[in-house]
Amino acid sequence: MRINRFSTWGWSTDKTVLAAGPCSAETEEQVLTAARALQQAGIGFFRAGIWKPRTRPGSFEGIGREGLQWLQRVQQETGLKVGTEVAEPAHVEACLEHQIDVLWVGARTTTNPFSVQAVADALKGVDVPVLVKNPMSADIGLWIGAIERLANAGVGQLGAIHRGVSSSLEMRYRNAPAWKMPIELMRRMPELPIICDPSHICGKADLISAIAQEAMDLLFDGLMVEVHPDPPNAWSDAAQQLTPDQFIAMVEALEVSEEKSDSAAFMNRMTTLRESVDEVDGQMLELLAQRMAVVREMGRLKSEQHVSTLQPHRWQEILTDRIRRGAALNLSNDFVEQFMQSVHEEAIRQQEADRIDGAV
């Protein structure tokens, strides 16, 4: 599978790629007003939703093919590249007919491999950049699978968009940032460009700049931000759209992190600190192995006495105690809970494995 970095795509020479524009193309005047305001902002491409997959019927579901003509006017009048979301072969065919520069596959589509394959089949033999949003759930396998389907169809200019994941928990964001998901994608597919969609993560305009900066700190390759000339009167997702002036101010304030520094003092200090991390990690793994040895002994004792492997009350006691201890050590409750959950699951697995081996 061959995937190229943004720098080889031809349509963007900047290291940090910026995509901006309204959530939905509503009217020709609205689209052109937004594009003209963003023309001098140095964006890689102007984005606008043409077809809007809504959770429930009855809300604005996109202007349809007519909006593609407006995007062509943006190309002609401003020189900007333009992009939109596609969810089915008919969308792909319409975009190719109107010479849309960039396409992306939305979160709802990524969730369904059948839909992704249909889009991939429609793109065979076509040289157009395609970005893939992560699925609604925190399932990196679905995300990678969608990227692989498009790559197998011959799409060489591929990238990913992280837009957070749905959560049933009450939180300040519309979608959970779930940073570990794109970080894992970076590890597995290091050549794949990844940009962040802080608009869909946040759901509120006043939160976007902080998430955008966090994405830059995590070495994302760029941002896709929803920008509308009149956000309060937007036909979709009004609360999460910035004005062009707000977007430009945010971009000017961004600090773009570098993966490496040429400073010898910095590199020497980092080398020392990395060696310390390696040493601590080694000690931590040894301690975990010791814990599992004790757990297996506990499992054998339970088996001899015909006691259940899972002890819910004991597990709750452990979790409550470790979260309390973690807080005293400046570790977040969420981190300690997730860590202990993983340790607990491995402990149960090892105890069950011992029971099976003992019964054979």
N, C-alpha and C positions, 0 to 999 in steps of 0.2 A: 504494500500500500504506500503510495507516494503522496506526501503532503508537503506543501511549500509554505514558508513563512510569508507574512504580509509583504515584506520588502521585495518579494519577487512577483507580486501580483500585477504590478504595472499601474494600477489605478490609485495606489496610495504609496507615497514615498516617505511619509512621516513614520517615525518609530511608534508613536502612540496614535492609534487610529480612533477618530471620533466620528460617530454617526449621530445625527440629531434631526429631529423633525416631529411633527404631531403624531399622537397615537393613531388617529384616523384622518385620512383625507376626507374633508367634509364638503368644501366648496372649492372651486378653482381659485377664487380670490384668497381664501384662507391658506391654501397650499403655497401660492406664489408669494404671499406676504411673509410667511414663515421662511421660505427659501431665500428671499431677498435679504431678510434680516440676518440669516446665517451664512450668507455668501462669503463674508469677510472673516468668518470665525475659524477658517482653516479646517473644516470638517472633511472627513474622508468621503462620506456620502450622506445625502439627504434621505431620511427614512420617513415613510408614511404608510399606515395600514390601509389597504384597499379592500380586503375581505377580513372581517373581524369575527372570529369564532367566539360567541358569547356563551356563558354558562347556561343562561335561560333565554328562550325566545321572547321577542317583544321589544328588546332594546336595539339600538343602532348596530347593525351587523355589517357595516361597510358600504361604500358607495358603488363598489363593483368596477367593471371594466372602464367606465367613463373616467374614473380617477387616474387610470394609466395614461390617458392623454394629458392630464394635468402634470404628471411627472415628466412627460416628454417636454412640455413647455418649460419646466424647471431646468431640464438639461439644456435646452436651446437658449434660454434667457440668462441663465447664471453660469453655465458651464459645470455645474455640480453633477457628480455621479448620483444616481438615485437607486433606492432599494425598497423592497416590500416583502411581506410574508406570503408564502405559498403553502397550501395545505392539500392540494389535489392536482392531478395532471392538467386539468383545464386551466388552473391558475398559472401553472408553468408555461403552458402554450400561449396564454394571453400575454404574459410578461415577456416572453421571447419575441412575440409578434411586435410588441411595443418597445423592444430594445432596452428593457430595464437592466441596469448595470449589476445589481447585487440582489440576491434572493436569500431569504432565511426561512428555515423550518421552525414553526412555533412549538411551544411546550406541549400543547395538547396533541399535536401531530406526532412529535417525538415519542410520546407515550404509546403510540400504536405502530408496531412494526409493519403491519399491512399498509398503512397510509404512507409510511416512510418509503417502503419499497415501490409503491405506485409513483411517488414523486421522483425517486431515483430512476425508475424506468423512463419517465418522461424527460429526464435530463441526459440520457445516454447520447454520447456524441456531441454534447454541447459544452463549450468552454465559457462558463459563467461562474463567478464566485458564489459560493453557497455557505451560509452560516447555519449552525444547528443549535437551537436553544436546548437547555437541559429539560428533561421531562418534569412533570408536575411533582412527582415523588422523588425522593433521594435515592434513585436507582441508577448508579453510574453505568451499569451494564446496558440499560436501555439507551443511554446517551452515546456510549461508545458504539453500540450496535447500529444506531442511526448513522453515525459518522462513517462506519465501515460500509454500510449499504450504499451510501453515496460515493464513497471512494471506489467501491467495486463496480459502480456504474461508469467510472471514468472521470468523475469530477475531481480535478486536480487542485483547484483553488478552494480549499475547505477551511473553515474556522468554526469556533464554538462561541456560544453566548451563554453566560451564566446569569440567570434571572431569579435565583432563589427557588425554594420548594414550598409546597403547601404544608401547613401545619395546623393541627387542631388546638394547639396551645394558644393562649391569649398572649400577645406580644405587641411591641410597638410598631413592628413592620408588617406589611401586607403579606410577604412571604419570608420564611426563615432564610437568612443569608447562607447557611450551610457551607461555609468556606472550605471545609475539608473535601467536599465533592470536586470542585474545580482544581484544588491542589492535587488531588489524586489523579485527575485527568492530565494535569501537567506532567506528573511523574510517569504515567503510562504512555502518553503521546507527547513527548517533549517538543516535537516539531510543529505541533498544531497551535495556531494562533488562537488565543482566547480573549474575548472582550467581556465586560461586565455591563449588565443592564440594571443600574441602580433604581430606575423608575419603578420597575416591577417588584424589586425587592422591597422598596420603601413604601410605596403606595401613598406617600405624602411628600410634597415638594420640599418641605423644610428639612427633611432627613437625607436628601439625595447627596449633598456635597460630602457629608461624612462617609457614606458608603462608597462614593466615587474615589475618595482619597484612600480608603482602606484597600480598594481594588488596585490602585496604583502601588501601594505599599507591598501588595502581594504579587507584584510583577505581572499584572494583567497587561495585555497588549493594547488595550483601548477601552472605550466606553460607548454604549448606545443609550442615549438619553432622549426622553420625550420632551419636545419643545413646541409650544403652541403660542400664537400671537395673542390669544385671549383665553387663558386657561379656565377661568371661572365659567365660561360659556362653551367649553369643549363638549362635543357630543358623546365622548367616551373617556373614562379615566381622568376626569377634570382635576382631581386632587393631586395627582402625581406628575403633572406637567409643569415645566418651568417656562417662563417667558424667555425670549431670545436674550435679553439683557442679563437675566439671572444666569442663564447658561454660560454666556461669555465670561461673566464675573467668576463663576465657579471654575471654569477652565483656566483662567488666568491665575487663580489661587492654588491650583493643583501643584503638588510637588511630586515629580515623577522619579521613582526610585531606580537606581542602577543595580544590576545584579552583581557587578564587581566594581572595586575601586582600584585606581592605580597607586594609591598611597601605600608605601612600604610599611609604615607604622601601623596602618589599618590592617593590612594583610597579616603582619606578624601577630598582632593582638588577636585577630580572628582565628588564626591557626592555633594559638594557645587555648582560646575558649572552646574551639571545636574539639580539641583533644580532651578537654575537661568534660565536655558533653559525652564524648565517646566512652570515657572512663565511667561516668555516672550511669550511662545506659547499660554498660556491662554489669555493673553492680546491681542495677535494678533487675536485669534479667536473671541474674543468679538468685536474687531474693525471691523472684516470682517462681523460679524452679523449686526453691526450698518450700515455698508456700504450697505448691502443687504436690510435693512429696507428702507433706502433712495432710493435705486434703485427701490424697489417695488412701492414706492410712485410716482416716476418718471414714472413708467410703467402705473399706473392708470391714471395719467395726460395725457399721450400719448394716452391711449385708449379712454378717454373722447373726445379728440380732433381729433381722427382718424389719429394719426401719427404713422408711422412705428416704431416697437420696435427697429430695427437695424438702427443706425445712423452712417454710415461709416466715414463721415468726423469728427464727434465728437470722434469716437473711435480712429482714426489716431492721432488726437490732444492729446488725453489721453496717447496713447502709446509713442509718441515722448517725451512728457513731463516727463513721469515716467522713461523712459530710461535715460533721461538727469539727472534727480534727483538721480536715482540709481547710475549712474557713479560717481556723486559727493560724494556718500556714499560708494564707493569702491565695488559696486555690479556689476557683469558682465552684459553686455547688453543682452546676451542670457538668463541668469537667470531671469532678470526683464521682458523680453518679454514673456517667458514661464509662469511666475507667473501671469502677467497681463492678458495673454490670457485665463488662467484657471479662473481667477476672472470674466473676461468679459463673458465667456461662461456660468458660473453659474448665472450671472446677467441676461443674456438673457433668460436662462431657467426659472428663477423665475418670470420674467415679463410675459413670455408666459403662465406660469402656472396660474398666476393671471387673465390673459385675458380669459383663458378657464373656470376657476372657475366662473368668472363674467358673462360668457355667458350661463352658465347652469341654 
